[in-house]
Amino acid sequence: MAANRRDQVLVETPKSFDERMEVATGCVRKLGIDLPALVDGFDNATDAAYTGWPDRLYVVDREGKVAYKSGPGPYGFKPAEMENTLRRLLRTPVSAVR
């Protein structure tokens, strides 16, 4: 990709999970990401389950289940719907979901 060459973001395709973790760790560090980052396995099961294209917004509840999935973005994004889901989940005591 031309932009990657221009910005010197060149990474060989990882051949092991450890290599994949190294690439992800470097990206998190260089981009200053201050959120937990997860690395998908080589089967890309998370990518397949949550489909990153078209863009979507998700809210995952305390049990790890999808509580909200937006329509395709950006026109399918409904911030008020997402906010309502977050407010509902935050009102639910942790003990109620166990």
N, C-alpha and C positions, 0 to 999 in steps of 0.2 A: 504494500500500500504506500503510495507516494508520501502521504502525511507522516507515516511512521518513519520512512527513510529520512525525511526532512528533519523530524524531531529526534532522530537517532533512538527510536524506540524499536529496536530490533531484537527479537527473541526467537531462538530456535524452538521448534515444537518439542515440548517435553516428552521424554520417552519412559518416564517412571512417575509415580505419584510424588516421590520426593522432589523431582525436578519441577513438577507442577506446583508444589508448595513453595519452592524457591522463587519461582516467577511471581506467584501471588504475593508472597511476602515483600518482594522488591517493589511491586506495584503499590501495595498498601503504604509502604514506607515513603516512596518517592512522591505519591499523590497526597500524602498527609491524611489518609482516610482514618477517621476517628470512630469508626463503627466496627463491630465484629464482622469479619470477612470469612466466608465459607468457601471451600474449594470443592468443586464437583469431582466425582470419580471419572475414570476414563470412559465409563458407560454413558456419561452425561445425563444421568437419570433426573437430576434436579432441573437441568435445562429443559429436558423433554416434558417434565411434569408441570413446570411453571411457564413455559414458552415465553422467551424474552422478546419475541417479535410477533405481532406488533407490540409496542410498549404497553405494559399493563401495570397497575398498582395492586399490591396485595397487602392484606393485614392477616397475620398469622396469630392465632390465639395461644394461650398458655399451654395447651395440649399439643401444639404443633399442627393444628388443623387450619386450613384456610377459612377465615371468617368473612373475608371480603375480597372480591376480585373485580376490578374495574373492567369496563369495556375497553376495546382497543383505543390507545391514545393517539394523539392528545384529546381528540374530540369526545372520546368515551370516558374521560376522567370526570368524575362527579365528586368534587371535594367535600360537599355537604354529606353525601352518602358515606364516604370514607370516615369523615369526622363522627357521624352518628354511630358507626360500628366501633370506633375507638372509644367513644364515650361509654357505650354499652358495656364493652369489655372491661373498661377501667372501673365501672361500678360493680362488677362481679367480683366478690371476694375470692382470693386464691383458694381458700378451703372449699369453695363451692364447685371448683373444677377438678378436684382430686377424687 
